[in-house]
C-alpha cells in the first residue's frame, strides 16, 4: 500500500474518531494496552502490527487508539476465518 493511500485512510479514521462522542469512542476504539490484553499479546507486538498496517489505529495525544472492528477482523483472519 502506498504512503498516500495510508495517509488518506488514516485521515479518514481520525475524522471518524473525532466525530464520535466520548462514550461511543470508548466503544469503538481501544488503547493499545487494552487491545493487546484482550488478545493475549504484548503491547509492543500490537504496536508493530499497527506500524505494519495490519491493524487500523489513530494516533491521539501521543498514543495509538485501535479501531476495535479492525482488531476483530485481524483476529478472524489470523484464525483462518
N, C-alpha and C positions, 0 to 999 in steps of 0.2 A: 504494500500500500504506500502511495507516495505521501510525502510530508504535507503537501497541500490538502489532500483528502483527509488526513488525520487532523489537521488544524481545523478544517471545516466541520468535521464530525465532533471534535472537542468543543468548538464554539457553540454548536447546536446543543450539546449536552450541558454546557454551562448555562446557556439561556434557559433550558428546561429546569435546571436546578434552581435558578434564581426566580423563576415564575411560581414555584411551589410555595405554599405556606409552610411554616416551620414544622407543623405536625406531619404533613404529607412528606416533607423532605426526609424526616426520620424514618418513615415507612419505605421510602423509595431508594434511599442511599444509606450505606453503612460505612463506618470508619474502617480503615484497613485492619485495625486490631480486631474489631468485631467480626469482620468478614473472614479473616484468617482463622479465628477461633471457631467460627461456625462450620468450617470445612476441615478443620484439623491440620492446618499447615502453618508454617512460620510466617510471621508478618512480612519478613523480607522476601520470602517466596512469592507471596501475593503481590508485593510491590514490583518484583521482577516481571510477573505476568502482566501487570498494568503497563510497565515500560515496553514490553514486547507487543503490546496491543491486543493481548488475548482477553483482557477484561476491561470494560469501559469504566472510567472513573474521571472525576473532575478534581482539579486542584483548587482548594479553597483555604485561604489563610495559611498557606504553607503545608497543608496536609491533603492527602487524597481522600475523596469520598467515593466509594464504589457503588455503581448502579446495581442494585440487588438483582434485577432482572438479568443483567449481563453475567453476574456471578452464577446464577441458577442455570443459565444456558451453557456456560463454560463447564459446569459440573456434569450436566446431562451429556454433553458431547464427550467429555473425558470418560464417562461411564459407558460410552458406546451407544447411548440412546439418542 
